Amino acid sequence: MSIFLSSPDLKPIDYKGLERLFLPHQEQFVNQPALQLEGLLDAHYSSKSLVLQSGTVAFQLLAHWFKFEVVFCQNLTFIASIAPFVEKGAKPVFLGSGTDWNIDEIFWEDVDRAMQKIKGNAAIVITHLYGNPAKAVLSWQILKEKYSDRLILIEDAAEAVGSTLKEKPVGTFGDFGVLSFNRNKIITTSGGGALLLNGEHGKRYHHGFYLATQARAQKPCYHHEELGFNWRMGDLNAQLGITQWAQLNDKIKSRRANFSLYSQELGSMVFFQPEMDDAQSNRWLTVITQPQLLPEKAIELLLKEGIETRMVWKPMHLQPVFRGAELISRGLESHFFNTGLCLPSGSNLKEEDVFYTIQALKNAGLTIFS
């Protein structure tokens, strides 16, 4: 394979930034990279951030903090958005997609009716799918104002680092935001993520840090009064994040340029995930749909040409582990899954790589469309 879906985009400056951690007496830098990366995130998001080993860990920390009776989760998403809450006993309720592929705000009425029957606390998890800002974040405050602390609003912005809505970074519209810096994301720390603690939740930072460092008390011995975990991002990961963060705008520019080429060349053949007004998607992945597209066949044929592609996320209600879970939907997610394909989108792709992929799609058109 020579053209990857979204491979790590590393520059010489990234490797150079890691060198200091291997110098003699490097102990002076212990714990400093993670704190420095948090400072960069705090400034960008105007929020308090806690860097962790992954975005999944951020959800695990939230599941540790809150006891949710119900979690309303986007149906078209990655399983990490819901699994930690279900593992802690929450009932999942999956909400369907609108035309932007994210949660359709028409379902807020269903959430409202459900909340009137719920005795405990609940959460809503909205995913900014493939980097595309979810317009539903502009209307969910109506529910928040009605149910206050009984309803926690979580943005899964793991795929949307750098995306904005009304010039505001996504991940900052709710109570919490979750970011990912894994290998295939728009910037990478190899493995890593962050939890955004928005508004008054910023005061949770110190307790979150404490839990993420095994809840060790400040005593001469290892002393634990509550359960903690090894969730904190490591120094090497954080140092890579510092140099990667400085390149974020360039990486967004490159991915959006990839999308523009695909759109110009394939716009008459397929449909693309739309970008709503006043939004800027980082275009982490360019995703296409076409009613006659056979995604599994397309993946197989393109792989023979050295091109990595991927199916759209499999909706949560179709996952065997969630068999029987409640679903409120108009069925768009199954349509996207059955007729969608994620195309190579990395910021390290050359223009000729994109054109090669476009031509391969055109050449295979007669065999990948039913």
Long-range contacts (C-beta under 8 A, 24 or more apart in sequence): 1-303, 1-306, 1-307, 1-308, 2-306, 2-307, 3-306, 3-307, 3-308, 3-344, 3-349, 3-353, 3-356, 3-357, 4-308, 4-344, 4-346, 5-184, 5-285, 5-308, 5-309, 5-310, 5-342, 5-343, 5-344, 5-345, 5-346, 6-184, 6-185, 6-284, 6-285, 6-344, 6-345, 6-346, 7-183, 7-184, 7-346, 7-348, 8-183, 8-184, 8-188, 8-190, 9-188, 9-247, 9-251, 9-346, 9-347, 9-348, 10-188, 11-243, 11-247, 13-243, 13-246, 14-240, 14-243, 14-244, 16-243, 17-239, 17-240, 17-242, 17-243, 18-236, 18-239, 18-240, 20-239, 21-235, 21-236, 21-239, 29-235, 30-235, 31-235, 32-235, 33-235, 33-236, 33-238, 33-239, 33-241, 33-242, 34-232, 34-233, 34-234, 34-235, 34-238, 36-238, 36-242, 37-189, 37-233, 37-238, 37-241, 37-242, 37-245, 38-194, 40-242, 40-245, 41-179, 41-194, 41-196, 41-245, 44-169, 45-169, 45-171, 45-172, 45-177, 45-196, 46-172, 47-171, 47-172, 47-177, 47-196, 47-197, 47-198, 47-199, 47-202, 48-196, 48-197, 48-198, 48-201, 48-202, 48-205, 49-179, 49-194, 49-195, 49-196, 49-197, 50-194, 50-195, 50-197, 50-205, 50-208, 50-209, 50-212, 51-192, 51-193, 51-194, 51-232, 51-233, 51-238, 51-241, 52-192, 52-193, 52-194, 52-195, 52-212, 52-231, 52-232, 52-233, 53-191, 53-192, 53-193, 53-230, 53-231, 53-232, 53-233, 53-234, 53-237, 54-180, 54-182, 54-191, 54-192, 54-193, 55-80, 55-156, 55-158, 55-178, 55-179, 55-180, 55-182, 55-193, 55-194, 56-80, 56-83, 56-84, 56-193, 57-193, 57-212, 57-231, 58-176, 58-178, 58-179, 58-193, 58-194, 58-195, 59-83, 59-84, 59-85, 59-154, 59-178, 60-84, 60-229, 60-231, 61-195, 61-208, 61-211, 61-212, 61-231, 62-123, 62-152, 62-154, 62-176, 62-195, 63-87, 63-88, 63-90, 64-88, 64-211, 65-204, 66-121, 66-123, 66-152, 67-120, 67-121, 68-120, 68-121, 68-122, 68-123, 68-152, 69-118, 69-119, 69-120, 69-121, 69-122, 70-114, 70-118, 70-120, 70-122, 70-123, 71-122, 71-123, 71-124, 71-125, 72-111, 72-114, 72-122, 72-123, 72-124, 72-125, 73-124, 73-125, 73-316, 74-102, 74-103, 74-125, 74-126, 74-127, 74-129, 74-156, 74-316, 75-315, 75-316, 75-317, 75-327, 75-329, 75-333, 76-101, 76-102, 76-127, 76-129, 76-312, 76-313, 76-315, 76-316, 76-333, 76-336, 76-337, 77-125, 77-127, 77-129, 77-156, 77-313, 77-316, 78-127, 78-156, 78-158, 78-313, 79-316, 79-319, 79-321, 80-158, 81-125, 81-127, 81-156, 82-125, 82-316, 82-322, 85-123, 86-322, 90-123, 91-325, 91-326, 92-316, 92-322, 92-325, 92-326, 93-325, 93-326, 93-327, 93-328, 94-315, 94-316, 94-317, 94-322, 94-325, 94-326, 94-327, 94-328, 94-329, 95-328, 95-329, 96-327, 96-328, 96-329, 96-330, 96-331, 96-332, 96-333, 97-329, 97-332, 97-333, 97-336, 98-135, 98-136, 98-332, 99-274, 99-332, 100-132, 100-133, 100-134, 100-135, 100-273, 100-274, 100-276, 101-129, 101-130, 101-132, 101-273, 101-332, 101-336, 102-126, 102-127, 102-128, 102-129, 102-132, 102-134, 102-135, 102-136, 103-127, 103-134, 103-136, 104-136, 104-330, 104-332, 105-135, 105-136, 105-139, 105-140, 107-328, 108-136, 108-139, 108-140, 108-142, 108-143, 110-328, 111-143, 112-143, 112-146, 115-143, 115-146, 115-147, 115-150, 115-151, 118-150, 120-150, 121-149, 121-150, 121-151, 121-152, 122-147, 122-150, 122-151, 122-152, 123-151, 123-152, 123-153, 123-154, 124-151, 124-152, 124-153, 124-154, 124-174, 125-154, 125-155, 125-156, 126-153, 126-154, 126-155, 126-156, 126-174, 127-155, 127-156, 127-158, 127-159, 128-155, 128-156, 128-157, 128-159, 128-160, 128-163, 128-170, 128-171, 129-159, 129-273, 129-313, 130-159, 130-273, 130-281, 130-283, 130-284, 130-285, 130-287, 130-342, 131-159, 131-160, 131-162, 131-163, 131-186, 131-255, 131-281, 131-282, 131-283, 131-284, 131-285, 132-160, 132-163, 132-273, 132-274, 132-275, 132-276, 132-279, 132-281, 133-160, 133-163, 133-164, 133-165, 133-170, 133-275, 133-276, 133-279, 133-280, 133-281, 134-170, 135-165, 135-276, 135-279, 137-165, 137-170, 137-173, 137-174, 138-165, 138-166, 138-173, 140-173, 140-174, 152-176, 154-178, 155-196, 157-196, 158-185, 158-193, 159-185, 159-284, 159-285, 160-281, 160-282, 160-284, 161-185, 161-186, 161-187, 161-248, 161-282, 162-186, 162-187, 162-248, 162-249, 162-251, 162-252, 162-282, 163-279, 163-280, 163-281, 163-282, 164-279, 164-280, 165-276, 165-278, 165-279, 166-278, 166-279, 167-278, 171-196, 172-196, 172-198, 174-198, 175-199, 175-201, 176-201, 181-237, 181-241, 181-244, 185-284, 186-248, 186-251, 186-252, 186-255, 186-282, 186-284, 186-347, 187-241, 187-244, 187-245, 187-247, 187-248, 187-251, 188-240, 188-241, 188-244, 189-233, 189-237, 189-238, 189-240, 189-241, 189-244, 190-236, 190-237, 190-240, 191-237, 192-233, 192-237, 192-238, 192-241, 193-233, 194-233, 250-347, 251-282, 251-347, 252-282, 252-283, 252-347, 254-347, 254-348, 254-349, 255-282, 255-283, 255-284, 255-286, 255-345, 255-346, 255-347, 256-281, 256-282, 256-283, 258-283, 258-286, 258-344, 258-345, 258-346, 258-349, 258-354, 259-283, 259-286, 259-345, 261-351, 261-354, 261-355, 261-358, 262-286, 262-288, 262-343, 262-354, 262-358, 265-355, 265-358, 266-358, 266-361, 266-362, 269-361, 269-362, 269-365, 283-345, 284-345, 285-342, 285-343, 285-345, 286-342, 286-343, 286-345, 287-312, 287-340, 287-341, 287-342, 287-343, 288-340, 288-341, 288-343, 289-335, 289-336, 289-339, 289-340, 289-341, 290-339, 290-369, 291-339, 292-339, 292-369, 292-370, 293-339, 293-340, 293-341, 293-368, 293-369, 293-370, 294-368, 294-369, 294-370, 295-338, 295-339, 295-340, 295-341, 297-367, 297-368, 298-341, 298-361, 298-364, 298-368, 299-341, 301-364, 301-367, 301-368, 302-357, 302-360, 302-361, 302-364, 305-356, 305-360, 307-344, 307-356, 307-357, 307-360, 308-344, 309-341, 309-342, 309-343, 309-344, 310-341, 310-342, 311-337, 311-340, 311-341, 311-342, 312-336, 312-337, 312-340, 312-341, 312-342, 313-337
